[in-house]
């Protein structure tokens, strides 16, 4: 089957002028000519045109496309597969935008007219999330898909936390500790209880001052909440430690709080990838874990035993830590292997 230029233009959605330009630069030269000089395109020409349009969709210049197609045996199936992946990403991004616009629509339905800043903040936050999270991760991140109700929960909680901090309420006060408990419960829910998502969220917060300003969580406020949450656990440890041991733990507990999610994220990745506890990768994770543990437990093995005993007896100590039994079991095995080789 042979198609004239006008026929191919109509079926492909391109203009005759575009096809003539492709011919002029040698990108798509018709294989035949009619007696009257009309260009005629055959099956191979049309397949090449599909390749050209696919590569255009990937953002390649015409010169780059020509260089690519000059390679022998260019696989058309691979180009189509890449097109499908690109379209899937576009669909996912459109779906996420739809969710965000749905939240703004919810504000309108509730009689709350969004200010211009609300629209701009929504778009800005979406762009930030896209820089730090893959589409698959965003699908697992409830915080990104927050309903209007969930957003309201955080708005109220952040306001309460700021009020306590600004009023000079100590972090170990019962009010601050209760608020920190609510904070961590919501954060675990909105990160799908996944330390990998929490770690990336922390990184985004640290690197994006505009995000801190937009959601109202300054580094000082986050530190206040972490100290309040730690205060509850520190009080529990006091029942298990000597005065000297407790004094060291109290002075150092929470000092490396932001390093734990990063480590647990790496542990979760290792488990999901089938890493065994005796592998070099697991041993490295065990060394990192022990270094953080010793930062507040010290180097005395007797103290370590007391702290581990407390962890086994007090579920409150592991609540809000983004751990689970599979993760802890893996690390216990890895550390036993590490100690046996020491």
C-alpha positions in Angstrom: 0.0 0.0 0.0 1.4 3.4 -1.0 0.2 6.7 0.4 0.6 10.1 -1.2 1.9 13.0 1.0 -1.6 14.4 1.6 -3.0 11.0 2.5 -0.1 10.3 5.0 -0.5 13.8 6.5 -4.2 13.2 7.1 -3.7 9.8 8.7 -0.7 10.8 10.8 -2.0 14.2 12.0 1.0 16.0 10.5 1.0 18.7 8.0 2.1 18.3 4.4 4.7 21.0 5.0 6.2 18.9 7.9 6.5 15.9 5.7 8.1 17.9 3.0 10.6 19.3 5.5 11.4 15.8 6.7 12.1 14.9 3.1 14.2 18.0 2.5 16.6 17.2 5.5 16.8 13.5 4.6 14.9 12.4 7.7 12.1 10.7 5.9 12.5 10.3 2.2 9.6 8.5 0.4 10.6 5.3 -1.2 8.8 5.8 -4.5 7.5 8.5 -6.9 4.4 8.4 -9.1 4.7 9.1 -12.8 3.5 12.6 -12.1 6.2 13.1 -9.5 4.1 12.8 -6.4 5.9 11.4 -3.3 4.7 7.9 -2.3 5.2 6.4 1.1 5.3 2.6 1.7 5.0 0.5 4.9 8.7 0.9 5.8 8.4 4.7 5.4 5.4 4.8 7.8 7.2 2.7 10.4 10.2 5.1 10.2 7.8 8.0 10.6 6.5 6.4 13.8 10.0 6.2 15.1 10.6 9.8 14.3 7.4 10.9 16.1 8.2 8.7 19.1 11.7 10.3 19.4 10.2 13.8 19.0 8.0 12.9 22.0 11.1 12.2 24.0 12.4 15.7 23.3 15.1 14.8 20.8 16.0 17.3 18.1 15.6 16.4 14.4 19.4 16.2 14.1 19.6 13.8 17.0 16.8 11.7 15.6 18.5 11.5 12.2 21.7 10.3 14.0 19.8 7.7 16.0 17.9 6.4 13.0 21.1 6.1 11.0 22.1 3.2 13.3 21.3 -0.2 11.8 18.4 -2.3 13.1 16.8 0.4 15.3 14.3 -1.6 17.4 10.8 -0.2 16.9 9.4 -2.3 19.8 11.8 -0.7 22.2 10.8 2.8 21.1 7.1 1.9 21.5 7.8 0.6 25.0 9.5 3.8 26.0 6.5 5.7 24.6 4.3 3.7 26.9 6.4 4.4 29.9 6.4 8.1 29.2 2.7 8.1 28.8 2.2 6.2 32.0 4.3 8.9 33.8 2.2 11.6 32.3 -1.0 9.9 33.4 0.3 9.5 36.9 1.3 13.1 37.1 -2.1 14.2 35.8 -3.8 12.0 38.4 -1.7 13.6 41.2 -2.6 17.1 39.9 -6.2 16.1 39.8 -6.0 15.0 43.5 -4.5 18.4 44.4 -7.1 20.3 42.5 -9.7 18.2 44.2 -8.4 19.4 47.6 -8.7 23.0 46.4 -12.2 22.3 45.1 -13.1 20.9 48.5 -12.1 24.2 50.1 -14.4 26.0 47.7 -17.3 23.6 48.5 -16.7 24.1 52.2 -17.1 27.8 51.6 -13.4 28.6 52.1 -12.3 30.7 49.1 -8.6 29.8 48.4 -6.3 32.7 48.3 -3.8 33.1 45.4 -1.2 31.8 47.8 -3.1 28.6 48.3 -3.0 27.9 44.5 0.7 28.8 44.2 1.6 26.8 47.3 -0.1 23.8 46.0 1.7 24.0 42.7 5.0 24.7 44.4 4.7 21.8 46.8 3.8 19.5 43.9 7.0 20.5 42.1 9.0 19.9 45.3 7.6 16.4 45.8 8.2 15.5 42.2 11.9 16.4 42.7 12.4 14.1 45.7 10.0 11.2 45.2 9.5 8.8 42.3 5.9 8.4 40.9 5.8 5.0 42.6 6.8 6.5 46.0 4.2 9.3 45.6 1.6 6.6 45.1 2.6 5.2 48.5 2.8 8.6 50.3 -0.5 9.5 51.9 0.8 12.9 52.8 1.0 13.8 49.1 -2.5 12.7 48.5 -3.9 14.3 51.7 -7.5 15.0 51.8 -8.7 18.4 52.9 -9.5 16.9 56.4 -5.9 15.6 56.8 -4.5 18.9 55.8 -6.7 20.6 58.4 -5.4 18.1 61.0 -1.8 19.2 60.3 -2.7 22.8 60.2 -4.2 22.6 63.7 -1.4 20.5 65.1 1.3 22.7 63.8 -0.5 25.7 65.3 -0.8 24.0 68.7 2.9 23.0 68.7 4.0 26.6 67.8 1.8 28.0 70.6 3.5 25.7 73.2 7.0 26.5 71.9 6.4 30.2 71.7 4.9 30.2 75.2 8.1 28.7 76.5 6.6 25.3 77.6 9.5 22.9 78.2 9.8 20.0 75.8 9.5 17.5 78.6 6.2 19.1 79.9 3.2 16.7 79.7 1.5 19.0 77.3 4.4 19.0 74.8 4.8 15.2 75.2 1.1 14.6 74.4 1.3 16.8 71.4 4.5 15.1 70.1 2.7 11.8 70.5 -0.1 13.0 68.2 2.5 14.5 65.8 4.3 11.2 65.4 1.1 9.2 65.0 0.0 11.4 62.2 3.5 11.4 60.6 3.6 7.6 60.7 0.2 7.5 59.0 1.0 10.0 56.4 4.3 8.4 55.4 2.7 4.9 55.2 4.9 3.9 58.2 7.8 3.6 55.8 11.2 5.0 56.9 12.2 5.4 53.3 9.4 7.9 52.7 10.1 9.6 56.0 13.8 9.9 55.1 13.1 11.6 51.8 10.5 13.9 53.4 13.1 14.9 56.0 15.6 15.6 53.2 13.1 17.7 51.3 12.2 19.7 54.4 15.9 20.3 55.2 16.7 21.4 51.6 13.7 23.5 50.8 13.2 26.7 53.0 10.1 27.6 51.0 8.5 24.3 52.1 9.3 25.1 55.7 7.6 28.5 55.3 4.7 27.1 53.4 3.7 24.4 55.9 4.9 26.3 59.0 7.3 23.7 60.3 10.6 25.5 61.0 13.7 23.5 62.0 13.3 24.9 65.5 9.7 23.6 65.7 10.6 20.2 64.4 13.5 20.0 67.0 11.0 21.0 69.7 8.7 18.1 68.8 11.5 15.6 68.6 12.8 16.6 72.0 9.2 16.3 73.4 8.8 12.9 71.9 12.2 11.8 73.2 11.3 13.0 76.7 8.6 10.3 77.0 11.1 7.5 76.2 13.9 9.0 78.4 11.5 8.9 81.3 10.9 5.2 80.8 14.6 4.4 80.6 15.2 6.0 84.0 13.5 3.0 85.6 16.1 0.6 84.1 19.4 2.5 84.5 21.7 3.6 87.2 21.9 7.4 87.9 25.2 7.7 86.0 23.9 5.6 83.0 20.7 7.6 82.9 22.6 10.9 83.0 24.6 9.9 80.0 21.5 8.7 78.1 19.5 11.9 78.9 22.3 14.1 77.7 22.8 12.2 74.4 19.4 10.7 73.5 18.0 12.2 70.4 21.2 13.9 69.4 21.3 11.8 66.2 17.5 11.4 65.8 17.5 12.4 62.1 20.1 9.7 61.3 17.8 6.9 62.3 15.2 7.2 59.5 18.1 7.2 56.9 19.5 4.0 58.4 16.2 2.3 58.7 15.4 3.2 55.1 18.6 1.5 54.0 17.7 -1.6 56.1 14.3 -1.8 54.5 15.8 -1.6 51.0 18.3 -4.4 52.0 15.5 -6.6 53.3 13.4 -6.0 50.2 16.3 -6.9 47.9 16.9 -10.2 49.7 20.1 -9.3 51.5 21.1 -11.9 54.1 22.2 -10.9 57.6 25.7 -12.3 57.1 26.4 -10.3 53.9 28.9 -7.5 53.8 26.1 -5.1 53.2 24.2 -6.2 56.3 27.4 -6.1 58.4 27.9 -2.5 57.3 24.3 -1.7 58.4 25.0 -3.4 61.7 28.0 -1.2 62.3 26.1 1.9 61.6 23.3 0.8 63.9 25.7 0.1 66.7 27.4 3.4 66.3 24.1 5.2 66.7 23.1 3.0 69.6 26.4 3.7 71.4 25.9 7.4 70.9 23.4 7.4 73.7 24.0 4.0 75.4 27.8 4.4 75.8 30.3 1.6 75.5 29.5 -0.5 78.6 28.0 -3.9 77.6 26.1 -4.1 80.9 24.4 -0.8 80.0 23.6 -2.1 76.6 21.9 -5.2 78.2 19.7 -3.0 80.4 18.6 -0.8 77.5 17.8 -3.9 75.4 15.8 -5.3 78.3 13.8 -2.1 78.5 13.2 -2.2 74.8 11.8 -5.8 75.1 9.6 -4.9 78.1 8.3 -1.5 77.1 6.4 -1.3 73.8 6.2 2.5 74.2 10.0 2.7 73.4 9.6 1.4 69.9 6.3 3.1 69.1 6.6 5.9 66.5 10.1 4.6 65.4 9.1 3.3 61.9 10.4 -0.1 62.9 8.7 -3.5 62.7 9.5 -7.0 63.8 11.0 -8.0 60.4 13.4 -5.0 60.5 14.4 -5.5 64.1 14.8 -9.3 63.6 17.0 -8.7 60.6 19.2 -6.2 62.5 19.4 -8.6 65.6 20.7 -11.3 63.3 23.1 -9.0 61.5 24.6 -7.7 64.8 25.0 -11.2 66.2 26.9 -12.1 63.1 29.0 -9.0 63.5 29.8 -9.7 67.2 30.7 -13.3 66.4 33.4 -12.1 64.0 34.7 -9.3 66.2 
